[in-house]
């Protein structure tokens, strides 16, 4: 079973940037053969899919309101997934999760909190 651990969250000012990381591990889990996703959950709201990435990194898809601001990348040699988030706004305040697979149905980590505030 896969274990995922996110890091890199914190307090950031509006207009600022942050890079989230996700470490993947697990017996029998082949990160290089697995599509991965980023999800988020804002305070008082439901879990929201924001981006997915194919196993080889050749294709990615983002929800519209993060396109051009968020960029996902992965390092299959290190079993790492990243999310670079730029031009953050207060509406981006949420707990961010990485998840196994395409979409929001797979195993996810405990999350890392990003707070966008002055």
C-alpha positions in Angstrom: 0.0 0.0 0.0 1.2 3.5 -0.8 2.2 6.0 1.8 2.1 9.6 0.9 3.5 12.5 2.9 3.0 16.2 1.9 5.2 19.0 3.0 5.9 22.7 2.2 2.8 24.4 3.4 2.7 27.4 5.6 1.6 31.1 5.7 2.1 33.1 2.5 1.0 36.6 1.5 -1.4 37.2 -1.3 0.5 37.2 -4.6 3.2 35.0 -3.1 4.4 31.5 -4.1 4.9 28.2 -2.4 6.2 24.8 -3.5 4.6 21.7 -2.1 6.3 18.3 -2.1 4.9 14.9 -1.8 7.0 11.8 -0.9 5.7 8.5 -2.0 6.6 5.1 -0.7 5.2 1.6 -0.1 6.0 -2.0 -0.5 5.1 -3.0 -4.0 4.2 0.5 -5.0 5.8 1.6 -8.3 5.6 5.4 -8.4 7.0 5.6 -11.9 4.0 3.6 -13.2 1.4 5.6 -11.2 -0.6 8.7 -12.2 -0.7 11.2 -9.4 -2.9 14.0 -8.4 -3.2 17.0 -6.1 -6.3 17.8 -4.2 -7.3 20.4 -1.7 -9.9 21.1 0.9 -10.7 24.7 1.9 -12.1 25.4 5.4 -15.7 24.4 5.5 -15.7 23.0 2.0 -15.5 19.6 0.3 -12.5 17.9 -1.2 -11.6 19.4 -4.5 -9.5 17.9 -7.3 -7.0 20.5 -8.8 -4.5 18.6 -11.0 -3.4 15.2 -12.2 -0.3 14.0 -13.9 0.4 10.8 -15.9 3.0 8.4 -14.7 5.6 9.5 -17.1 4.8 13.2 -16.7 4.0 13.6 -20.3 0.4 14.9 -19.8 -1.1 16.9 -17.0 -4.5 18.5 -16.5 -5.5 21.3 -14.1 -8.8 22.6 -12.9 -9.4 25.9 -14.7 -8.9 28.4 -11.9 -5.4 27.2 -11.2 -4.2 27.0 -14.8 -1.3 29.3 -15.4 -0.7 29.7 -11.7 0.0 26.1 -10.5 2.5 23.7 -12.1 2.8 20.1 -11.1 6.0 18.1 -11.6 7.5 14.8 -10.6 10.8 13.1 -10.1 10.3 9.4 -10.6 13.8 8.6 -9.6 13.1 10.1 -6.1 9.4 9.1 -5.8 8.6 12.8 -5.4 5.7 14.9 -6.6 5.7 18.7 -6.5 3.2 21.5 -6.9 4.5 25.0 -7.6 1.9 27.5 -6.7 2.3 31.1 -7.8 0.2 34.3 -7.5 -1.7 32.8 -4.6 -4.9 34.4 -3.4 -6.9 34.0 -0.2 -9.2 31.6 -2.0 -6.2 29.2 -2.3 -6.2 28.8 1.5 -6.7 25.1 2.0 -5.2 21.8 3.1 -3.4 20.3 0.1 -3.1 16.6 -0.5 -1.3 14.5 -3.0 -3.2 11.4 -4.1 -2.5 8.2 -5.9 -4.0 7.9 -9.3 -5.9 10.2 -11.6 -8.7 12.2 -9.9 -9.6 12.3 -6.2 -10.5 8.7 -5.5 -7.2 7.3 -4.6 -5.2 7.0 -1.4 -4.0 10.4 -0.2 -1.6 11.7 2.4 -2.4 13.6 5.6 -2.1 16.9 3.8 -0.2 20.2 4.3 -1.9 23.4 5.1 -1.4 26.5 3.1 -2.8 29.8 4.5 -2.8 32.8 2.2 -3.1 35.9 4.3 -1.6 39.4 5.0 
